[in-house]
Amino acid sequence: MANAKYSPRSNTPHKPRDHYQELTDRIIAALEAGTRPWQKPWDPNKTGGPSTPVNAATGRRYRGINTLILGMSALAFASNDPRFCTYRQAAERGWQIRRGEKGTTVYFFKQLTIGDHDSPESEEDHTRRIPLLRSFTVFHASQIDGIPAFAAPTVEEAPWRRPEAVDIILRNSKAVIRIGGDRAFYSPSTDHISLPPESAFKSPQDWASVALHGIGCVASVLLDRAHCAGRA
């Protein structure tokens, strides 16, 4: 007990805070209350900006390393069409990969949990995880005959009005706000806030939360700069 810390008012050891457990408890509490702390409150398909690679058959966006692999495709850049699919997916829909076309390899990763009968009986968890990695070949829409023409998403007018109070805060902040794209962020290098179009948000509350978060990022950077200047 040489490393234990004692409270000045008692002789009982002081237990250090477990920050990881505290954060876990907060997330679980939010989930139990029906709140998803990390959700994206806008629809990337309604931003009207450059689309990330998407599966032509399922409509799902590719994720992880596949986004980078397919995003570098010269075919996607040349046609502004982000759609890809496998040979089987195309055939199931009556589409035909043209003879001689070369596909692009993408990857699927998943961890399988199986029973581990060789684990010691003293252990509570008698399972083990096996990484599963599979590769698939996909073809760009421009390599497929019979696939419907690509309809690029358009930016429509939002069916709601921006909260006046939030507009006042944004104007008074003097922050530079640029609208467009499917991401929301603050860029310290260019000192501007980037927001998706209002039509991509489901409600004015969702839009306001993201916009005010951007203002908070600006304020944080300004305070940090002022602190550094005061120490100089």
N, C-alpha and C positions, 0 to 999 in steps of 0.2 A: 504493500500500500504506500510505497515511498513516493509514487507519482500522483497520488490522489490529492485533490485540493479540498481544503476545509472551509466551510462558511465561517465568517468572523463571529456569528451569533450562535453557532452550535458546533458540536464536535463530529457531526455527520459529514461524510465525504460529499463534496459537490460534484454532481454528475454533469459532465460537459454536454452542451446542446448537440443534438443530432440534426444538423440542418437538412440532410438528405431525407430523413424520416419526416421532418416537418413539412417539407415541400411535397412529399408523397401524400401525406395526410390532407394537405390543402387541395391537391388535385382530386383525390378520391372524394372529398367532401363536395367539391364542385360538380363532379360527375353524378354523385348521388342526388344532388339538387337539380339535375337536368341541364347543367351548364357545361358546355365543351370549351374550355379555356383557349384551345389552340385552333378553333375553327376559322376558316376564311369566310368572311361575311359577304363575299361577292362571287359572282359566277364568271369564271374566266371565258366561257363561251359567249358572253354578251359584251365583251370589252371592245370588239371590233378591231383589235390589234393583231399583230403577228401571232399566229397560232403555233403552239408547240405540237410536236408529232402526235398523231391520233390514229387509233385503229379504225380503218374504214368499215369494218364489219360490226364492231361493238360500240363504236363511238367513244371508247375510253382513251384517255390520254396515256401515252407511255410515260413511265417514271424512271427515276434513278439514272443509271448509266445509259439506258436506252434513249433517254431524252437527248443526251449529248451525241450518241452515235448517229441517231437519225437526224438530229438537227444539223449535222455537218454534211448531210446528203446534198450533192449538187443538184439533183433532180427536184428536191423540195424547194431549194432556193430559186431555181429557174422558173418554176411553175406557180410558186406561192400556194401550192396545195400540200397540206401537212399529212395527208392520209397514206397509210401503209396497211398491208395485211398479208397473211400467209397464203401459200398456194391453195391450201385446203379451204380456207375461208372464202377465197375468191371463187373456187369451183362450186361451193355450196350455194352461191348466189348467182350462178350462171355467168360469172365473169371469167375471162381467159387471160392468163399470163402469156404475153407474146413470146414466141420461140426465140431462144438465144439471149433473153434478158437475164441479167445477173442480179441476185437479191442481196440484201444486207442482213448480217447476222445480229440478232438481238438475244437477250438473255432473260431467263426467268429464275429467280432465286427464292427458296423457301426453306424453312427449318421444320423437319418432321420430328415429332415427339413420339417415341416408341417405348414400350416397356423394357426395362433392363433387369432381367432375372439374375444377372451376375453381380448386382450391386450388393454391398454388405447390408445385412438386416438392420443394423444400427441406423442406417440412413433413412430419413423420412421420405425422400423423393426416390422412387424406384423407376425412374424414367431417364432417358438420355436423348439428346437432340442430335439429329443427323442433318448436315447441310445438303440441300438438293439444288443442283445447278443444271439447268437445261438450256440449250440453245435452239433458236428457231430462225428460219430464213423468211424475211418479209420483203415484199415488193412495193415500190412506190406506185401511186395511182396512175402516173404517166406511163407505166409499164403494163397496164392492165386494160384490155379491151372489154367494153361493155359496162364499165363502172360508171355510175351517174356523174354528171358534171359537178364539180365542187362549188358549193354556194358559200361564199365567204360570209362570216357573221357581220352584221351591221349594227351600228350604234343607234338605238332608238331613244326617244325621250322617256325619262323616268316617269312612272305613274304616280309620283309623289313629289311634294315640295320640300325643299331644303329647310331645316329649322332656322328661323330668323336669328335666334340667339347664337347659333353656331356660325352663321354667316358674319355676324358682327365680330365675333372673336377672330375669325380668319382675316377679316379686313384690317382690324386693329393690330394684328400681329405683324403686318407688312411682309409676311412670308411669301415667297415665290412658289406658286402651286401650278403644276403642269398636269393636264388631264390626258390620259391615254395609256394603252398597254394593259396587261393583265396582272401587274404587280403594284403594290403600295410600299413606298419606302421614302426615307429622307437621305439625300446625298450631301454629305458635308463638303465634298470637293467643289460642287457647283452651288451649294447652299439653296437647294430647292426640294420641295415635296412633290412626289409623283403619286397620283391617285388614278385608279381605274375610272371609266365613265360612270356617272350616277346611275345609268340604266342597268349596270351590272349588279347593283345592290338591291336586295329584296325590300329594304325599308329605309326610311330616313334615319332611324336609330343606328342601323348598321353603317351607313355612310358617315354619320356624325362621329361614331366611335373611332373609325379609321382616320378620319380627317383630324380629329383632336389628338389622336395618338401621334400623328405627324408633327403637330404643333408642339407636343411635349418633347419630341426628339430635338426640335429646333431649340427650345428653351434649355434643354440639358446641355447642348453643345455651347450655347452662348454663356451659360453659367460657368462651364468648365474653362472657356477662354478667359472669362473675367477673373476667375480664380488664378489661372496661370499668370495673367498680366499683373495681378496684385502681388504675386510672389517674385516677379522679376525685379 
